[in-house]
Amino acid sequence: MLQKILIFALIAIVYISWYLFLAFKNKPNKHLLLSFVITSIPFQMAIPVFVPMYETGAGTGTFTSKIFLMIPLIISTYLFLKYKNSKIFVYYKNERWIGVLALLIIISLVNIHNFAFMATIAFAILVVSYLLFFKLIYNLLSPAEIIEGIYSSFLFLCILDFILAILYPVLNMSFVTTLFQNGGEEWSTRGGTRAGAIGVFVTPANLGLYTTIAASFFLASYLGYNKRNLSIILLIISLITIFLTYARTSYITVIIVLFFMLFINKNAKKPLFSLKTVFFGLCPILIILYWLVFLSPLSAIFLKTNADDMYQARIDHVNMGMQIFNSSPIIGVGINTHLEYVNRNIALYRDVHNDFLTSNPIHNTHLIILVETGVIGLLLWIIFLFTSIWKAKYNIANNTNIILSLTQIGLLITFIIYGFTDWAPLSPSIFPIFLMFTYFTNKFSISLNAKATTAHLINNKLIVSDINFIK
């Protein structure tokens, strides 16, 4: 707890100093409040108020079952009391995905297979805390200020993560692995198999995932003509950091994501699934990946080290997940509860009893969604992925909301790929970033049935009133 307090104090000092510096220079600084909250996400800073007791302790699923008073909720309360903004109670069409998420939470709460009711409540509190804050920020800041807030946070954290990655593993200063997260020293070596940068996170996988999202944002900023020189520098820094994680999934993901973003940006008006686009889009990626895995100096990371053990662990987790799924195929066993379900189900526990399997979330995000929300949840997740990518492509084709739309595509492709090998996309240090981009991308996007003239009007209004990066 003392560690988190000290981290919070240091970050607060940095942002207060940043705020005063911009104020002294007579430059805009309203965006720093949003930036501060985004920066706090990887550190998981919050005040614990209730700790329910379960068979699995705090680890009932991918999120803790502890009830926290979170920083965005505290700030939201302050903003609401100060500005008395009644718009937070208005439900808009571009917020329908929130209604779907709320429905899944309600189903989980009344699910008879849910053995960790408070764990689902903990997830709901996290979602409400961040979405309420994002809604208030949307009403208080312009699109330009929101983008600047996101940019400032990624700028700060990516430089910090880069410095930490140089210190370890390059300079082998292992003390930095425990500065921000307990247990970092063990996970940074993957149990002694090979070293990898973890930055401010607890594992190389989380750092690789976060930095891939950041790299997507910096590439989108470059393509959207926002701070192009700085964006390309930060993109390079992010790629170096990802390289130093020595995380297999991160290598594959960042190559696919960045190439796909470049391809979509150039071919947004063309059909996504035509033979020509699939051929010219897929072949270069496959060639690069083949070289990376089998011919490059990094091939040993993929073909040797602990690859076989990790593959077997994921197969075991898939088998466990399918057994849970068979218990409740339609609505699952409840959001954020699958590990508690295993430990409460004696027959299943005996069958899959393994310290790793029963104490670590299933290393497959899509399978977690299936076992915790059932076929209903998985279908909604698939529909969300395809419609979101299609909507983002439509906005890019209509020259609207370029940066957020491209970033959203990068984010979702990252989640899809990472989702097959890890549960990191559903970790508390990453998931709120997904909520943030999804919320703001939908708020600033035009609908799929909008006419081109409408898109132009929206586009021109944003350019004139806000900034030149939303074309």
C-alpha positions in Angstrom: 0.0 0.0 0.0 2.9 2.4 0.9 4.4 1.7 -2.6 1.1 2.8 -4.3 0.9 5.9 -2.1 4.5 6.9 -3.1 3.8 6.2 -6.8 0.6 8.3 -6.6 2.5 11.1 -4.9 5.3 11.1 -7.5 2.9 11.1 -10.5 0.8 13.8 -8.8 3.9 16.0 -8.4 4.9 15.4 -12.1 1.4 16.5 -13.3 1.1 19.4 -10.9 4.5 20.7 -12.1 3.4 20.1 -15.7 0.2 22.0 -15.1 2.0 25.0 -13.6 4.6 25.0 -16.3 1.9 25.2 -19.0 0.0 27.8 -17.1 3.2 29.9 -16.7 3.7 29.6 -20.5 0.0 30.6 -21.0 -0.6 27.3 -22.8 -3.7 25.1 -22.6 -3.6 22.6 -19.7 -7.2 21.4 -19.2 -6.2 18.1 -20.9 -3.9 17.1 -18.1 -6.7 15.9 -15.9 -7.6 13.3 -18.5 -3.9 12.5 -19.0 -3.4 12.0 -15.3 -6.2 9.4 -15.0 -5.0 7.6 -18.1 -1.5 7.5 -16.7 -2.8 6.0 -13.4 -4.3 3.0 -15.2 -1.2 0.8 -15.5 -0.3 1.5 -11.8 -3.8 0.3 -10.7 -4.0 3.0 -8.0 -7.2 2.8 -6.0 -8.4 2.8 -2.4 -9.6 -0.7 -1.2 -12.8 -0.5 0.8 -14.0 -4.2 0.9 -12.3 -7.5 0.5 -14.7 -10.5 0.1 -13.4 -13.9 1.0 -13.4 -16.6 -1.7 -11.7 -19.9 -2.3 -9.4 -18.3 -4.7 -8.7 -15.2 -2.6 -8.6 -12.1 -4.7 -8.0 -13.9 -8.0 -11.6 -15.0 -8.9 -11.1 -14.1 -12.6 -9.0 -11.6 -14.6 -10.1 -8.8 -12.2 -9.7 -8.8 -8.5 -12.8 -9.3 -6.4 -11.8 -6.5 -4.1 -14.0 -3.4 -4.1 -12.0 -0.3 -4.8 -12.7 3.4 -4.6 -11.1 4.4 -7.9 -9.4 7.6 -8.9 -11.7 8.3 -11.9 -14.8 7.9 -9.6 -13.3 10.4 -7.1 -12.5 12.9 -9.8 -16.0 12.3 -11.4 -17.7 13.1 -8.2 -15.7 16.4 -8.0 -16.5 17.3 -11.6 -20.2 16.5 -11.3 -20.5 18.7 -8.1 -18.5 21.5 -9.7 -20.2 21.6 -13.1 -23.6 20.0 -12.2 -23.6 18.3 -15.7 -27.0 16.6 -16.2 -25.9 15.2 -19.6 -24.3 12.2 -17.8 -27.9 10.8 -17.3 -28.6 11.0 -21.1 -28.3 7.8 -23.0 -27.2 8.3 -26.6 -27.3 6.0 -29.6 -23.5 5.8 -29.9 -23.5 4.5 -26.3 -25.5 1.3 -27.1 -22.4 -0.9 -26.6 -22.5 0.3 -22.9 -26.0 -0.9 -22.6 -25.0 -4.3 -24.0 -22.1 -4.5 -21.4 -24.6 -3.5 -18.7 -26.9 -6.3 -19.8 -24.1 -8.9 -19.6 -23.3 -7.7 -16.1 -27.0 -8.0 -15.0 -27.2 -11.5 -16.5 -24.0 -12.4 -14.5 -25.5 -11.1 -11.3 -28.6 -13.3 -11.5 -26.7 -16.3 -12.9 -27.1 -19.3 -10.6 -23.7 -20.5 -11.6 -22.0 -17.3 -10.3 -20.1 -18.3 -7.2 -18.4 -14.9 -6.8 -21.2 -12.3 -6.8 -18.9 -9.6 -5.4 -16.3 -10.3 -8.1 -18.9 -9.3 -10.7 -19.8 -6.2 -8.7 -16.1 -5.3 -8.6 -15.9 -5.5 -12.4 -19.1 -3.4 -12.6 -17.7 -0.7 -10.3 -14.5 -0.5 -12.5 -16.6 -0.1 -15.6 -18.9 2.5 -14.1 -16.0 4.4 -12.6 -14.2 4.9 -15.9 -17.2 5.3 -18.2 -18.7 8.0 -15.9 -15.4 9.8 -15.9 -15.1 9.6 -19.7 -18.6 10.8 -20.2 -17.9 13.9 -18.0 -14.7 14.6 -19.8 -16.5 14.3 -23.1 -18.9 17.1 -22.0 -16.1 19.3 -20.6 -13.3 19.0 -23.2 -13.1 19.5 -26.9 -12.0 16.6 -29.2 -8.6 18.3 -29.6 -8.2 18.5 -25.8 -9.2 14.8 -25.4 -6.7 13.7 -28.0 -4.0 15.9 -26.4 -4.8 14.3 -23.0 -4.4 10.8 -24.4 -1.2 11.9 -26.3 0.3 13.4 -23.1 -0.2 10.2 -21.1 1.2 7.9 -23.8 4.1 10.3 -24.2 4.9 10.2 -20.5 4.5 6.5 -20.0 6.2 5.4 -23.1 9.3 7.4 -22.4 9.3 6.1 -18.8 8.9 2.5 -20.0 11.7 3.0 -22.5 14.1 4.2 -19.8 13.1 1.3 -17.6 13.6 -1.1 -20.5 17.1 0.2 -21.0 17.9 -0.2 -17.3 16.6 -3.7 -17.4 17.3 -5.9 -19.3 19.9 -4.0 -21.3 21.9 -2.7 -18.3 20.8 -5.6 -16.1 19.7 -3.2 -13.2 17.1 -5.6 -11.9 16.1 -3.4 -9.0 13.9 -1.3 -11.4 11.6 -4.4 -11.9 10.2 -3.9 -8.3 9.9 -0.1 -8.3 6.3 0.0 -9.5 4.8 -3.6 -9.1 5.4 -6.3 -6.6 6.5 -9.6 -8.1 8.1 -7.8 -11.1 11.5 -9.3 -10.5 10.2 -12.9 -10.9 8.0 -12.2 -13.9 10.7 -10.2 -15.7 12.7 -13.4 -16.1 9.7 -15.6 -16.8 10.7 -17.8 -13.9 14.3 -17.8 -14.9 13.9 -18.8 -18.6 14.8 -15.5 -20.2 14.8 -11.8 -19.2 12.5 -9.2 -20.6 11.5 -5.6 -20.0 8.4 -5.0 -17.9 8.4 -1.2 -17.5 5.9 -0.1 -15.0 3.9 -3.3 -15.4 4.3 -6.7 -13.7 5.0 -8.9 -16.8 6.6 -8.4 -20.3 3.3 -9.4 -21.8 1.4 -6.5 -20.3 4.1 -4.0 -21.3 4.2 -5.4 -24.8 0.4 -5.2 -25.0 0.3 -1.6 -23.7 3.1 -0.4 -25.9 1.6 -2.0 -29.0 -1.6 0.0 -28.3 0.6 3.1 -27.8 2.4 2.4 -31.0 -0.9 2.2 -32.8 -1.9 5.6 -31.4 1.4 7.2 -32.4 1.1 5.8 -36.0 -2.5 7.0 -36.1 -1.3 10.4 -35.0 1.4 10.5 -37.7 -1.1 9.4 -40.4 -3.6 12.0 -39.0 -1.0 14.8 -39.2 -0.8 15.4 -35.5 2.7 16.1 -34.2 4.2 14.1 -37.0 7.9 14.4 -36.1 7.3 13.7 -32.4 4.8 10.8 -33.2 7.4 9.0 -35.4 10.0 9.3 -32.7 7.7 8.0 -30.1 6.7 5.2 -32.5 10.3 4.1 -32.8 10.8 4.3 -29.0 7.8 2.1 -28.6 9.1 -0.5 -31.1 12.4 -0.6 -29.3 10.6 -1.2 -26.0 8.5 -4.0 -27.5 11.7 -5.6 -28.8 13.2 -5.5 -25.3 10.2 -7.3 -23.8 11.3 -10.4 -25.8 7.6 -11.3 -25.9 6.7 -13.5 -28.8 3.1 -12.4 -29.0 4.0 -8.8 -28.9 6.4 -9.2 -31.9 3.8 -10.9 -34.0 1.0 -8.5 -33.0 2.8 -5.2 -33.6 3.9 -6.3 -37.1 0.3 -7.3 -38.0 -1.3 -4.2 -36.4 0.9 -1.5 -37.8 0.8 -3.1 -41.3 -2.9 -3.4 -41.1 -3.3 0.2 -40.0 -1.2 1.4 -42.9 -3.1 -0.8 -45.3 -6.5 0.4 -44.1 -5.5 4.1 -44.1 -4.5 3.8 -47.8 -7.4 1.5 -48.9 -10.2 2.6 -46.6 -12.6 3.2 -49.6 -11.9 -0.3 -51.0 -13.7 -3.5 -50.0 -12.0 -5.1 -47.1 -12.6 -8.7 -48.1 -12.0 -8.6 -51.9 -9.5 -11.0 -53.4 -7.2 -8.2 -54.3 -7.1 -6.5 -50.8 -6.8 -9.9 -49.0 -3.9 -10.9 -51.3 -1.9 -7.6 -51.1 -2.7 -7.2 -47.4 -2.1 -10.8 -46.2 0.9 -11.9 -48.3 3.4 -9.3 -47.0 2.4 -10.0 -43.4 2.8 -13.7 -43.9 6.2 -13.3 -45.5 7.4 -11.0 -42.7 6.1 -13.3 -40.0 7.7 -16.4 -41.6 11.1 -14.6 -41.7 10.6 -13.4 -38.0 9.8 -16.9 -36.7 12.0 -19.1 -38.8 14.9 -17.1 -40.3 15.5 -14.0 -38.2 18.0 -13.8 -35.3 15.0 -13.9 -33.0 13.7 -17.3 -34.2 15.2 -19.0 -31.1 12.7 -17.1 -28.9 9.8 -18.7 -30.9 11.3 -22.2 -31.5 13.3 -22.8 -28.4 13.4 -21.4 -24.8 10.1 -22.4 -23.0 7.9 -22.3 -26.1 6.8 -26.0 -25.7 5.9 -25.5 -22.0 3.9 -22.4 -22.8 2.1 -24.1 -25.6 1.1 -27.0 -23.4 -0.1 -24.7 -20.6 -2.4 -22.9 -23.0 -3.7 -26.2 -24.4 -4.5 -27.3 -20.8 -6.2 -24.0 -20.2 -8.4 -24.5 -23.3 -9.4 -27.9 -22.0 -10.3 -26.5 -18.7 -12.2 -23.7 -20.3 -14.3 -26.0 -22.4 -15.2 -28.1 -19.3 -16.4 -24.9 -17.6 -18.3 -23.9 -20.8 -20.1 -27.3 -20.9 -21.4 -26.5 -17.4 -23.2 -23.4 -18.5 -23.0 -22.9 -22.3 -25.6 -20.2 -22.8 -24.9 -17.5 -20.2 -21.6 -18.7 -18.8 -20.6 -18.8 -15.1 -20.5 -15.0 -14.5 -18.2 -12.2 -15.4 -14.8 -12.2 -13.5 -15.6 -15.5 -11.7 -14.2 -18.5 -13.7 -11.4 -19.4 -11.3 -13.8 -19.4 -8.3 -16.1 -21.6 -10.3 -13.4 -24.1 -10.8 -12.5 -24.1 -7.1 -16.1 -24.5 -6.1 -16.8 -27.3 -8.5 -15.3 -30.4 -6.8 -15.5 -32.7 -9.9 -14.0 -30.1 -12.2 -11.3 -29.1 -9.6 -10.2 -32.7 -9.2 -10.1 -33.2 -12.9 -8.0 -30.1 -13.7 -6.2 -29.7 -10.4 -3.0 -27.9 -11.2 -1.5 -24.9 -9.3 -1.0 -23.0 -12.5 -4.4 -23.7 -14.0 -6.5 -23.0 -10.9 -4.6 -19.9 -9.7 -4.1 -18.1 -13.0 -6.8 -16.9 -15.4 -7.3 -18.8 -18.6 -4.7 -17.6 -21.1 -7.2 -16.9 -23.8 -9.3 -13.8 -23.6 -11.9 -15.0 -26.1 -12.3 -18.3 -24.2 -12.7 -16.3 -20.9 -15.5 -14.3 -22.5 -17.1 -17.6 -23.6 -16.9 -19.3 -20.3 -17.9 -16.3 -18.2 -20.7 -14.9 -20.5 -21.6 -18.0 -22.6 -22.5 -18.2 -26.2 -24.5 -15.0 -25.9 -21.5 -13.0 -24.7 -19.1 -14.4 -27.3 -21.5 -13.7 -30.1 -21.9 -10.1 -28.9 -18.1 -9.8 -28.6 -17.6 -11.0 -32.2 -20.4 -8.7 -33.5 -18.8 -5.8 -31.6 -15.3 -6.5 -33.1 -16.5 -6.6 -36.7 -18.9 -3.7 -36.5 -16.4 -1.5 -34.7 -13.7 -2.2 -37.3 -16.2 -1.7 -40.1 -17.4 1.6 -38.5 -13.8 2.8 -38.1 -13.0 2.0 -41.7 -16.1 3.9 -42.8 -15.0 7.0 -40.9 -11.5 6.8 -42.3 -13.0 6.5 -45.8 -15.1 9.6 -45.1 -12.0 11.5 -43.8 -13.6 11.8 -40.3 -12.1 11.1 -36.9 -8.9 9.7 -38.4 -6.8 9.3 -35.3 -9.2 7.6 -33.0 -10.6 5.4 -35.8 -7.2 4.1 -36.8 -6.2 3.6 -33.2 -9.4 1.7 -32.5 -8.6 -0.6 -35.4 -5.2 -1.1 -34.0 -6.6 -1.7 -30.5 -9.1 -4.3 -31.7 -6.7 -6.2 -33.9 -4.3 -6.2 -30.9 -7.0 -7.6 -28.6 -8.0 -10.3 -31.2 -4.4 -11.6 -31.6 -3.4 -11.2 -28.0 -6.7 -12.7 -27.0 -5.7 -16.1 -28.3 -2.6 -16.4 -26.2 -3.1 -14.4 -23.0 -5.6 -12.8 -20.6 -3.7 -9.5 -20.5 -6.4 -7.6 -22.5 -8.8 -8.2 -19.6 -6.4 -7.1 -16.9 -7.1 -4.0 -14.8 -4.0 -2.3 -16.2 -5.2 -2.6 -19.8 -9.0 -2.9 -19.9 -9.8 0.7 -19.0 -7.7 1.8 -22.0 -10.0 -0.3 -24.2 -13.0 1.4 -22.6 -11.5 4.8 -23.2 -10.8 4.4 -26.9 -14.1 2.6 -27.5 -16.0 5.4 -25.8 -14.4 8.4 -27.5 -14.2 6.7 -30.9 -17.9 6.1 -30.9 -18.7 9.6 -29.6 -16.7 11.3 -32.4 -17.7 8.9 -35.2 -20.3 9.3 -37.9 -22.9 6.5 -38.2 -22.6 3.9 -40.9 -25.8 5.1 -42.6 -24.7 8.8 -42.6 -24.4 10.5 -46.0 -21.1 11.8 -47.2 -22.3 15.4 -47.0 -23.1 14.8 -43.3 -19.6 13.5 -42.8 -18.2 16.6 -44.4 -20.2 18.9 -42.2 -19.1 17.1 -39.1 -15.6 17.0 -40.4 -15.5 20.7 -41.2 -17.0 21.7 -37.8 -14.3 19.7 -36.0 -11.5 21.2 -38.0 -12.7 24.8 -37.6 -13.6 24.6 -34.0 -11.0 22.2 -32.7 -7.9 21.0 -34.5 -6.5 19.8 -37.8 -5.9 16.2 -36.8 -9.5 15.1 -37.4 -9.7 15.4 -41.1 
